[in-house]
Amino acid sequence: MTEVLKRGFPGMKSVKDMTIVQDAPPPGGFPSIRIERRLPSTGPTGVAIFAALAAIMGYGFYKLSERRQEKRFEADEILTVRKIVQPVVQAEWDLRYLEHLRKEREEEAKIMKNVPGWKVGEPTTRHRWLPPLESWDKRPLI
């Protein structure tokens, strides 16, 4: 409010002319002030999060064991097939090796025909037997 409306004239002659207005609490007092910390719940509790993660991990471990069981079955099936086919493949490799050995001995006989006392197929040194390197390069992985 302005002074003119309050006093009826502009300006003030003395501070003592002002009416005394004291700031006081409303009747019945001020409402109590809440000073404790109460935060609203904004999400799931720790127990709920733990339970959800435990359920997710349990499901993951279940799927993992299921997949391992499938892989074990597939590996067992592959091993069974290999055991069945192995004698046939071994026979093929034996025939291939004998053919290689025959060609090698023919070539040796042709090269060493002029050397007296040479016996085709006899070893020139004492060593352990090893299959030809050629067969290891082309051997299928079974």
Accessible surface in RSA format (square Angstrom, percent):
REM  Atomic radii and reference values for relative SASA: ProtOr
REM  Chains: A
REM  Algorithm: Lee & Richards
REM  Probe-radius: 1.40
REM  Slices: 20
REM RES _ NUM      All-atoms   Total-Side   Main-Chain    Non-polar    All polar
REM                ABS   REL    ABS   REL    ABS   REL    ABS   REL    ABS   REL
RES MET A   1   202.83 105.0 118.72  78.6  84.11 200.3 121.19 103.0  81.64 108.2
RES THR A   2    82.65  58.8  76.77  77.8   5.88  14.0  78.67 105.7   3.98   6.0
RES GLU A   3    73.91  42.4  67.69  51.2   6.22  14.8  30.77  59.5  43.14  35.2
RES VAL A   4    77.66  51.1  74.97  67.9   2.68   6.5  74.97  65.1   2.68   7.3
RES LEU A   5   144.00  80.2 114.57  82.0  29.43  74.0 117.18  82.3  26.82  72.2
RES LYS A   6   123.36  60.2  90.68  55.6  32.68  77.8  58.54  52.7  64.82  69.0
RES ARG A   7    59.93  25.2  31.32  16.0  28.61  68.1  26.39  36.1  33.53  20.3
RES GLY A   8    59.00  72.8   0.00   N/A  59.00  72.8  29.17  80.1  29.83  66.8
RES PHE A   9    84.17  42.1  83.20  51.5   0.98   2.5  84.17  51.0   0.00   0.0
RES PRO A  10   104.12  75.9  89.10  81.2  15.02  54.6  89.96  74.3  14.15  88.0
RES GLY A  11    39.34  48.5   0.00   N/A  39.34  48.5  34.30  94.1   5.04  11.3
RES MET A  12    82.52  42.7  47.17  31.2  35.35  84.2  46.03  39.1  36.49  48.3
RES LYS A  13   180.97  88.3 142.56  87.5  38.41  91.5  93.64  84.3  87.33  93.0
RES SER A  14    47.46  40.1  38.88  51.9   8.58  19.8  34.11  72.6  13.35  18.7
RES VAL A  15   116.91  76.9 111.03 100.5   5.88  14.2 111.03  96.5   5.88  16.0
RES LYS A  16   187.74  91.6 156.90  96.3  30.85  73.4 108.70  97.8  79.04  84.2
RES ASP A  17    71.55  50.1  46.40  46.2  25.16  59.5  17.15  40.4  54.41  54.3
RES MET A  18    92.92  48.1  82.32  54.5  10.60  25.2  71.63  60.9  21.29  28.2
RES THR A  19    92.46  65.8  74.71  75.7  17.75  42.3  78.20 105.0  14.27  21.6
RES ILE A  20   168.83  96.1 135.73 101.1  33.09  79.8 139.95 100.8  28.88  78.4
RES VAL A  21   124.55  82.0  91.61  82.9  32.94  79.4  94.98  82.5  29.57  80.2
RES GLN A  22   154.19  86.2 127.76  93.4  26.43  62.9  36.93  78.6 117.26  88.9
RES ASP A  23   145.01 101.6 114.02 113.5  31.00  73.3  44.98 105.9 100.03  99.8
RES ALA A  24    67.50  62.1  43.62  67.3  23.88  54.3  48.50  68.3  19.01  50.4
RES PRO A  25    82.69  60.3  68.42  62.4  14.27  51.9  68.42  56.5  14.27  88.7
RES PRO A  26    60.82  44.3  51.35  46.8   9.48  34.4  58.09  48.0   2.73  17.0
RES PRO A  27   137.98 100.6 106.16  96.8  31.82 115.7 118.55  97.9  19.43 120.8
RES GLY A  28    90.55 111.7   0.00   N/A  90.55 111.7  45.38 124.5  45.18 101.2
RES GLY A  29    38.25  47.2   0.00   N/A  38.25  47.2  22.13  60.7  16.12  36.1
RES PHE A  30   147.64  73.9 123.10  76.2  24.54  63.8 123.17  74.7  24.47  70.0
RES PRO A  31   113.87  83.0  95.71  87.2  18.16  66.0 107.69  88.9   6.18  38.4
RES SER A  32   115.44  97.5  79.72 106.4  35.72  82.3  54.23 115.5  61.21  85.8
RES ILE A  33   147.08  83.7 123.37  91.9  23.71  57.1 127.12  91.5  19.96  54.2
RES ARG A  34   136.38  57.3 106.59  54.3  29.80  70.9  36.98  50.5  99.40  60.2
RES ILE A  35   156.42  89.0 123.58  92.1  32.85  79.2 129.28  93.1  27.14  73.7
RES GLU A  36    97.03  55.7  83.06  62.8  13.97  33.3  54.13 104.7  42.90  35.0
RES ARG A  37   199.05  83.6 163.43  83.3  35.63  84.8  70.06  95.8 128.99  78.2
RES ARG A  38   158.12  66.4 136.49  69.6  21.63  51.5  59.48  81.3  98.64  59.8
RES LEU A  39   127.56  71.0  98.39  70.4  29.17  73.3  98.97  69.5  28.59  76.9
RES PRO A  40   103.20  75.2  85.33  77.8  17.88  65.0  96.68  79.8   6.52  40.5
RES SER A  41   111.71  94.4  73.17  97.7  38.54  88.8  49.68 105.8  62.03  86.9
RES THR A  42   130.75  93.0  88.61  89.8  42.14 100.4  65.22  87.6  65.53  99.1
RES GLY A  43    46.69  57.6   0.00   N/A  46.69  57.6  26.64  73.1  20.05  44.9
RES PRO A  44    96.36  70.2  70.24  64.0  26.12  95.0  81.54  67.3  14.82  92.1
RES THR A  45    92.51  65.8  83.74  84.9   8.77  20.9  83.21 111.8   9.30  14.1
RES GLY A  46    53.89  66.5   0.00   N/A  53.89  66.5  36.97 101.5  16.92  37.9
RES VAL A  47   121.90  80.2 118.50 107.3   3.41   8.2 121.15 105.3   0.75   2.0
RES ALA A  48    46.34  42.6  34.37  53.0  11.98  27.2  41.66  58.7   4.69  12.4
RES ILE A  49    84.16  47.9  81.14  60.4   3.02   7.3  84.10  60.6   0.06   0.2
RES PHE A  50   151.25  75.7 148.99  92.3   2.25   5.9 150.89  91.5   0.36   1.0
RES ALA A  51    56.67  52.1  47.76  73.7   8.91  20.3  52.36  73.7   4.32  11.4
RES ALA A  52    52.80  48.5  44.07  68.0   8.73  19.9  52.08  73.3   0.71   1.9
RES LEU A  53    97.77  54.4  97.77  69.9   0.00   0.0  97.77  68.7   0.00   0.0
RES ALA A  54    51.74  47.6  36.88  56.9  14.86  33.8  43.34  61.0   8.40  22.3
RES ALA A  55    68.87  63.3  50.22  77.5  18.66  42.4  62.51  88.0   6.36  16.9
RES ILE A  56   114.94  65.4 109.71  81.7   5.23  12.6 113.11  81.5   1.83   5.0
RES MET A  57   114.13  59.1 108.23  71.6   5.90  14.0  83.35  70.9  30.78  40.8
RES GLY A  58    39.30  48.5   0.00   N/A  39.30  48.5  32.89  90.3   6.41  14.4
RES TYR A  59   139.03  64.9 131.99  75.1   7.03  18.3 105.65  79.4  33.37  41.1
RES GLY A  60    36.80  45.4   0.00   N/A  36.80  45.4  31.88  87.5   4.91  11.0
RES PHE A  61   125.33  62.7 120.46  74.6   4.87  12.7 120.88  73.3   4.45  12.7
RES TYR A  62   124.72  58.2 118.17  67.2   6.55  17.0  90.54  68.0  34.18  42.1
RES LYS A  63    93.05  45.4  89.95  55.2   3.10   7.4  50.09  45.1  42.96  45.8
RES LEU A  64    78.85  43.9  74.43  53.2   4.42  11.1  78.31  55.0   0.54   1.5
RES SER A  65    62.06  52.4  55.45  74.0   6.62  15.2  44.11  93.9  17.96  25.2
RES GLU A  66    57.39  32.9  53.68  40.6   3.71   8.8  25.74  49.8  31.65  25.8
RES ARG A  67   112.28  47.1 110.87  56.5   1.41   3.4  51.33  70.2  60.95  36.9
RES ARG A  68   139.07  58.4 135.91  69.3   3.16   7.5  34.49  47.1 104.58  63.4
RES GLN A  69   118.93  66.5 117.67  86.0   1.26   3.0  30.15  64.2  88.78  67.3
RES GLU A  70    84.40  48.5  79.72  60.3   4.68  11.1  34.69  67.1  49.72  40.6
RES LYS A  71   117.32  57.2 113.75  69.8   3.57   8.5  57.09  51.4  60.23  64.2
RES ARG A  72   157.64  66.2 150.57  76.8   7.06  16.8  72.55  99.2  85.08  51.6
RES PHE A  73   139.54  69.8 133.58  82.7   5.96  15.5 138.95  84.2   0.59   1.7
RES GLU A  74    79.58  45.7  79.55  60.2   0.03   0.1  28.07  54.3  51.51  42.1
RES ALA A  75    50.67  46.6  46.60  71.9   4.07   9.3  49.74  70.1   0.92   2.4
RES ASP A  76    85.59  60.0  83.68  83.3   1.90   4.5  15.73  37.0  69.86  69.7
RES GLU A  77    94.09  54.0  88.44  66.9   5.66  13.5  29.58  57.2  64.51  52.7
RES ILE A  78    93.44  53.2  92.20  68.7   1.24   3.0  93.41  67.3   0.03   0.1
RES LEU A  79    91.85  51.2  91.79  65.7   0.06   0.2  91.79  64.5   0.06   0.2
RES THR A  80    66.91  47.6  65.60  66.5   1.30   3.1  50.56  67.9  16.35  24.7
RES VAL A  81    80.34  52.9  80.14  72.5   0.20   0.5  80.34  69.8   0.00   0.0
RES ARG A  82   102.21  42.9 101.39  51.7   0.82   1.9  22.91  31.3  79.30  48.1
RES LYS A  83   156.42  76.3 139.10  85.3  17.32  41.2  87.62  78.9  68.80  73.3
RES ILE A  84   120.84  68.8 105.11  78.3  15.72  37.9 111.45  80.3   9.38  25.5
RES VAL A  85    57.68  38.0  56.33  51.0   1.35   3.3  57.68  50.1   0.00   0.0
RES GLN A  86    90.71  50.7  90.37  66.0   0.34   0.8  36.66  78.0  54.04  41.0
RES PRO A  87    78.45  57.2  68.48  62.4   9.98  36.3  73.18  60.4   5.27  32.8
RES VAL A  88    92.23  60.7  88.37  80.0   3.86   9.3  92.03  80.0   0.20   0.5
RES VAL A  89    28.24  18.6  28.24  25.6   0.00   0.0  28.24  24.5   0.00   0.0
RES GLN A  90    68.23  38.2  66.58  48.7   1.65   3.9  29.69  63.2  38.54  29.2
RES ALA A  91    51.98  47.8  46.67  72.0   5.31  12.1  51.29  72.2   0.69   1.8
RES GLU A  92   101.28  58.1  96.97  73.4   4.31  10.3  33.20  64.2  68.08  55.6
RES TRP A  93    22.25   8.9  20.47   9.9   1.78   4.2  15.83   8.4   6.42  10.4
RES ASP A  94    67.91  47.6  66.27  66.0   1.63   3.9  21.42  50.4  46.49  46.4
RES LEU A  95   122.84  68.4 118.30  84.6   4.54  11.4 118.49  83.2   4.35  11.7
RES ARG A  96   128.04  53.8 119.30  60.8   8.74  20.8  50.71  69.3  77.33  46.9
RES TYR A  97    51.01  23.8  48.22  27.4   2.79   7.3  42.01  31.6   8.99  11.1
RES LEU A  98   103.75  57.8  99.09  70.9   4.66  11.7  99.44  69.8   4.31  11.6
RES GLU A  99    71.93  41.3  69.13  52.3   2.80   6.7  37.66  72.8  34.27  28.0
RES HIS A 100    48.02  26.2  44.06  30.6   3.96  10.1  33.82  34.9  14.20  16.5
RES LEU A 101    38.91  21.7  38.91  27.8   0.00   0.0  38.91  27.3   0.00   0.0
RES ARG A 102   114.08  47.9 107.67  54.9   6.41  15.3  69.39  94.8  44.69  27.1
RES LYS A 103   121.14  59.1 116.64  71.6   4.50  10.7  63.97  57.6  57.17  60.9
RES GLU A 104    88.98  51.1  83.93  63.5   5.05  12.0  35.23  68.1  53.75  43.9
RES ARG A 105   103.05  43.3 102.18  52.1   0.87   2.1  28.17  38.5  74.87  45.4
RES GLU A 106    96.67  55.5  86.82  65.7   9.84  23.4  44.95  86.9  51.72  42.2
RES GLU A 107    98.54  56.6  95.45  72.2   3.09   7.4  24.84  48.0  73.70  60.2
RES GLU A 108    43.66  25.1  38.92  29.4   4.74  11.3  23.10  44.7  20.56  16.8
RES ALA A 109    39.96  36.7  34.49  53.2   5.47  12.5  36.34  51.2   3.62   9.6
RES LYS A 110   143.43  70.0 131.70  80.8  11.73  27.9  81.15  73.0  62.28  66.3
RES ILE A 111   113.12  64.4  88.39  65.8  24.73  59.6  94.49  68.0  18.63  50.5
RES MET A 112    49.02  25.4  45.23  29.9   3.78   9.0  27.66  23.5  21.36  28.3
RES LYS A 113   151.21  73.8 114.63  70.3  36.58  87.1  74.57  67.1  76.64  81.6
RES ASN A 114   128.56  88.7 100.73  97.3  27.83  67.0  36.82  88.6  91.74  88.7
RES VAL A 115    66.74  43.9  57.64  52.2   9.10  21.9  59.21  51.4   7.53  20.4
RES PRO A 116   126.02  91.8  98.35  89.7  27.66 100.6 109.65  90.5  16.37 101.7
RES GLY A 117    78.63  97.0   0.00   N/A  78.63  97.0  45.21 124.1  33.43  74.9
RES TRP A 118    84.72  34.0  57.62  27.9  27.10  63.6  60.54  32.3  24.18  39.2
RES LYS A 119   133.35  65.1 123.10  75.5  10.25  24.4  75.10  67.6  58.25  62.0
RES VAL A 120    66.89  44.0  40.02  36.2  26.87  64.7  40.02  34.8  26.87  72.9
RES GLY A 121    28.90  35.6   0.00   N/A  28.90  35.6  10.39  28.5  18.51  41.5
RES GLU A 122    94.73  54.4  85.96  65.0   8.77  20.9  32.53  62.9  62.20  50.8
RES PRO A 123   105.07  76.6  73.74  67.2  31.33 113.9  84.94  70.1  20.13 125.1
RES THR A 124   106.27  75.6  67.04  68.0  39.22  93.5  50.38  67.7  55.89  84.5
RES THR A 125    86.99  61.9  75.74  76.8  11.25  26.8  72.80  97.8  14.19  21.5
RES ARG A 126   241.10 101.2 206.71 105.4  34.38  81.9  89.62 122.5 151.47  91.8
RES HIS A 127   132.30  72.3  92.31  64.2  39.99 102.3  80.29  82.7  52.01  60.5
RES ARG A 128   200.31  84.1 187.04  95.3  13.27  31.6  83.05 113.5 117.27  71.1
RES TRP A 129   163.75  65.7 143.26  69.3  20.49  48.1 133.89  71.4  29.86  48.4
RES LEU A 130   131.56  73.3 114.78  82.1  16.78  42.2 114.78  80.6  16.78  45.1
RES PRO A 131    32.22  23.5  26.66  24.3   5.55  20.2  26.66  22.0   5.55  34.5
RES PRO A 132    28.68  20.9  16.59  15.1  12.09  43.9  28.62  23.6   0.06   0.4
RES LEU A 133   148.12  82.5 142.73 102.1   5.38  13.5 142.73 100.2   5.38  14.5
RES GLU A 134    91.80  52.7  84.59  64.0   7.21  17.2  35.21  68.1  56.58  46.2
RES SER A 135    25.20  21.3  19.87  26.5   5.33  12.3  19.50  41.5   5.70   8.0
RES TRP A 136   131.76  52.9 114.66  55.5  17.10  40.2 109.02  58.1  22.74  36.9
RES ASP A 137   121.94  85.4  85.92  85.5  36.02  85.2  27.79  65.4  94.15  93.9
RES LYS A 138   135.94  66.3 113.19  69.5  22.75  54.2  85.71  77.1  50.23  53.5
RES ARG A 139    93.78  39.4  80.98  41.3  12.80  30.5  16.86  23.0  76.92  46.6
RES PRO A 140    69.61  50.7  50.88  46.4  18.73  68.1  61.75  51.0   7.86  48.9
RES LEU A 141   179.96 100.2 148.70 106.4  31.27  78.6 151.87 106.7  28.09  75.6
RES ILE A 142    87.88  50.0  47.10  35.1  40.78  98.3  50.30  36.2  37.58 102.0
END  Absolute sums over single chains surface
CHAIN  1 A    14144.8      11725.3       2419.5       9247.0       4897.9
END  Absolute sums over all chains
TOTAL         14144.8      11725.3       2419.5       9247.0       4897.9
